[in-house]
Amino acid sequence: MTRTHAGVDLSRVIISHFRTRISEHSERCKVAKTGCYIEDDVFGWEGHAPLSLFQEDFIDVPNDTQRIYDIMRLINEGYLNQILVSQDICFKAWRVRYGGWGFAHILNYVVPMMLQRGMTKEQINTILVENPKRMLCFV
């Protein structure tokens, strides 16, 4: 178990918006090396982040295919058991009713793309089931 100088157990920490905030693979590996969970949590959103949401000049938002390949690189680096995925449905325009991907985007679209690009069913199960189950267990 890795702890910070303040005593925080990093194996109980999730870094969200991981890919959006840390664009360089080597920097993402440095964060993963600490033992925390790394979450790619904006599946279904691509392009750029509106300036009204962030103070930075711009944030390039990768598409789902780029996210999948980034996750595969992290798996190859040995971080499979720390990867979490999700999606933001924080705007009504992202719901199916308003033309968005909707709540089932990961299961309906992302998982088939993961399989097509070479991820195994076991790896996908680890990311979608085992990792959240381990992280969210408070026993």
N, C-alpha and C positions, 0 to 999 in steps of 0.2 A: 504494500500500500504506500502510495506517495502522498506526503503531506506538505503543505506549504509552511512557511515560517509561522503562520498564524494558526496552524493546526488543522487546516481544512483537508479533508480526505478527497483528493482529486478524482478518485474513482467514483465519486458521487456527484460530480460536476458535469453539466452539459454546456458546451459552447455552441450556442445557436447562431444562425446566420453565418455559419462557418465559411462556406465557399464564397459567399457574397462579400464578406469582410476581409478575408485573407486570400488574395488571388494567387500568390506564388506557392507552388507545390512544396518546395523546401520549407517554407514558413509553416505551412499546414502540418507537415511532419514534425516540426519542432513542438507545436502545440500538442499533437497527438502523443508524442513521446512522454509527456507529463503524466499520461494515464487517464486523462479526462475523456468523456464522451464527446464526439464531434458530430454535429447535426447539420445536415444539408436540408434546410426546411422551407425552401420556397419553390418546390417543384411546381411546374405549371406557369411560373412567372419568368419572363425573359426580356432582354432588351437593356433597359437602364432604370435606375431608381429615380423617381421624381425628386427634384431638388427640394420640394416642400417636405419630404420625409427625412432628409438627411442634410447635415451641414457641409459635407464634402462637396467638392466641385461636381463630381459624378461618381457613380458606382456602376460598373458594367455588370449586368446580371446574366450569367450563362444560361444557355437553354438546357432542356432536360437531357439531351444526348451528351453534352459536355459534362453535366453533373455525373452521369453514369460513368463516363470514362474517368473522371476524377476519383470517384469512389473505387473503381477498379484499381487505379494506381495506389490508393491507400490500402486496399486489400493486399496488393502485391508487396507493399512495404510492411505488412504484418499487423495492420490495425483493424481487421475485420470485426473483432469483438468490441470495438469502441464506436462503431458507426451507427448513427440513427438517421432516419429520413422522415420527413413530413412535408406538409404544404401549408401555406398561409391561405386562409379564406377570410381575409380581414376586410375585403371590399365586396359589396354585393355584386359588382360586375364580374367577380370570379366564380359566382354560382352559376350552375347550368341554366337556370331560369333567365339569367341576364346575359347569356352568351359565353360564360366562362367554362372551365374544365369541370368544376364541381368537386364535391367532397370525395368522390371515388377515383380521382385522377391517378393516384399512385397505383391502385389495384387494377384499374381498367387499362391504363396506358403505359405507365412507367415499368411495371413488372414485366410485361411482354417485351418491352424494349431492352430491359436488363438481360433477359434470356436470349434475345436475338444478338446481343453484343457480347455474349460469352460468359455471363455470370451464371453460376450454378444455382439450382434450386436450394441447395444447402446454404449457400452464401446469402441468398435472398431471405431465406427463413431466419438466418442469424440476424440479419439487419432489421427485418420487420417484426419478428416475434421474440427471439431469444434475448437480444440486446435490450429492448424496452422492458421485457419481463424482469431481467436482472437489475436494470437501473431503477425501476419503479417498485422494487420489492423493499419493504421497510422492516423486514423481520431480521 
